[in-house]
């Protein structure tokens, strides 16, 4: 379940969308529904669903929720 205090408690940084770097974890829709990794240049890599290949997509191809930098 979503915990709004999670980002305040974890050791991760929460970069803004326009400050993403390669390797940042991106969350679309909400913090647990779908995620991927930023690969730079406004793109991310993610697995769309079971049985589909991993793909590269634009960051704005799904509703952006948040990001963390491990």
Helices and strands as residue ranges (DSSP letters): H 6-9, G 17-19, E 25-28, E 34-40, E 43-47, E 54-58, G 59-61, E 64-68
